[in-house]
């Protein structure tokens, strides 16, 4: 797609491992502060966020989600 848009010298860096590490960090951080987060936003919101993070981690681990950084030049 980048090439079709006129970009060249395209470099791609896979950031999927960092994406997984960050997702896990958010999940674990929320777990550590569960009581405060539930008090502030309610149990439903807390549980939904944790569920979403678990699903996201599973999708990353299964290869369904990835993250990449693209750097390119345009003449």
C-alpha positions in Angstrom: 0.0 0.0 0.0 2.8 2.4 0.8 4.5 1.7 -2.5 1.2 2.3 -4.3 0.9 5.6 -2.6 4.2 6.7 -3.9 6.5 5.9 -1.0 9.9 4.3 -1.3 12.7 3.1 0.9 10.1 1.3 3.0 11.3 -0.3 6.2 9.1 -2.3 8.5 9.8 -3.1 12.2 7.7 -5.8 13.9 6.5 -4.5 17.3 4.2 -7.4 18.1 6.3 -8.6 21.1 6.3 -5.1 22.6 2.5 -4.9 21.9 2.0 -8.1 23.8 4.2 -6.9 26.7 2.3 -3.6 26.9 -1.1 -5.4 26.9 0.1 -7.7 29.6 1.4 -4.8 31.6 -1.9 -2.9 31.5 -3.8 -6.1 32.5 -1.4 -6.8 35.4 -1.4 -3.2 36.5 -5.2 -3.1 36.6 -5.2 -6.4 38.6 -2.8 -4.9 41.2 -5.1 -1.8 41.6 -8.4 -3.6 41.2 -10.0 -2.3 44.4 -9.3 1.3 43.5 -10.3 0.9 39.9 -13.6 -0.8 40.9 -14.3 1.9 43.4 -13.7 4.6 40.8 -15.3 3.1 37.7 -17.4 0.2 38.9 -17.0 -3.5 38.8 -18.6 -3.9 35.4 -16.2 -1.6 33.6 -13.2 -3.2 35.4 -14.3 -6.7 34.4 -15.0 -5.7 30.8 -11.5 -4.1 30.4 -9.8 -7.1 31.9 -11.8 -9.4 29.6 -10.9 -7.3 26.6 -7.2 -7.4 27.5 -7.3 -11.2 27.9 -8.9 -11.6 24.5 -6.4 -9.2 23.0 -3.5 -11.1 24.5 -4.9 -14.4 23.2 -5.3 -12.9 19.7 -1.7 -11.6 19.7 -0.4 -15.0 20.9 -2.4 -16.8 18.2 -1.0 -14.5 15.5 -4.3 -12.8 14.8 -3.1 -9.3 16.0 0.2 -7.7 15.3 1.8 -4.2 15.4 4.4 -2.8 13.0 6.1 0.5 12.5 6.7 1.6 8.9 9.2 4.2 7.9 9.3 5.4 4.3 10.3 8.3 2.1 8.2 10.1 -0.5 10.0 11.8 -3.4 
